[in-house]
Amino acid sequence: MTDTEKIAALQQAVVAALNAAPLPLGVKALVLENALLRVQAAMQHPAPGAEEEDA
C-alpha cells in the first residue's frame, strides 16, 4: 500500500467515524480539520525513521 493509499484510507476512516459519532456538527468540523492538518504536517515533516517502515 502506497503512502497516498494509506492517507486516503485514513481520511475515509476519520470521516466514517465522525459521521457515526453523535456529536454536534461544529465539533465534527473541528475534529476533521484537526485531523487533516495533522496529516498535512506529517507529510511536510515526517518523523525520523518513518520512511524506513515501508522498506
C-alpha positions as CSV (number, residue, x, y, z in Angstrom):
1,M,0.0,0.0,0.0
2,T,1.5,3.4,-1.0
3,D,1.6,6.4,1.3
4,T,-1.2,8.0,-0.8
5,E,-3.4,5.0,-0.4
6,K,-2.7,5.0,3.4
7,I,-3.6,8.7,3.6
8,A,-6.8,8.1,1.6
9,A,-7.8,5.2,3.8
10,L,-7.1,7.2,6.9
11,Q,-9.2,10.1,5.7
12,Q,-12.1,7.8,4.8
13,A,-11.9,6.2,8.3
14,V,-11.9,9.6,10.0
15,V,-14.9,10.7,8.0
16,A,-16.8,7.5,8.7
17,A,-16.1,7.7,12.4
18,L,-17.2,11.3,12.5
19,N,-20.4,10.6,10.7
20,A,-21.2,7.8,13.1
21,A,-20.4,9.9,16.2
22,P,-23.3,11.6,18.0
23,L,-21.5,15.0,18.1
24,P,-22.7,18.5,17.1
25,L,-21.7,19.4,13.5
26,G,-19.4,22.2,14.8
27,V,-17.4,19.7,16.8
28,K,-17.2,17.3,13.9
29,A,-15.9,20.1,11.7
30,L,-13.2,20.9,14.2
31,V,-12.1,17.3,14.6
32,L,-11.9,16.8,10.8
33,E,-9.9,20.0,10.3
34,N,-7.5,19.0,13.1
35,A,-7.0,15.5,11.6
36,L,-6.4,16.9,8.1
37,L,-3.9,19.5,9.5
38,R,-2.0,16.7,11.3
39,V,-1.8,14.7,8.1
40,Q,-0.6,17.7,6.2
41,A,2.0,18.5,8.9
42,A,3.2,14.9,8.9
43,M,3.6,14.9,5.2
44,Q,5.7,18.1,5.4
45,H,7.8,17.0,8.3
46,P,8.0,13.1,8.5
47,A,9.1,11.6,11.8
48,P,12.7,10.3,11.8
49,G,12.8,6.7,10.6
50,A,9.2,6.9,9.2
51,E,10.4,6.2,5.6
52,E,12.2,3.0,6.8
53,E,9.0,1.4,7.9
54,D,7.8,0.8,4.4
55,A,11.0,-0.9,3.3
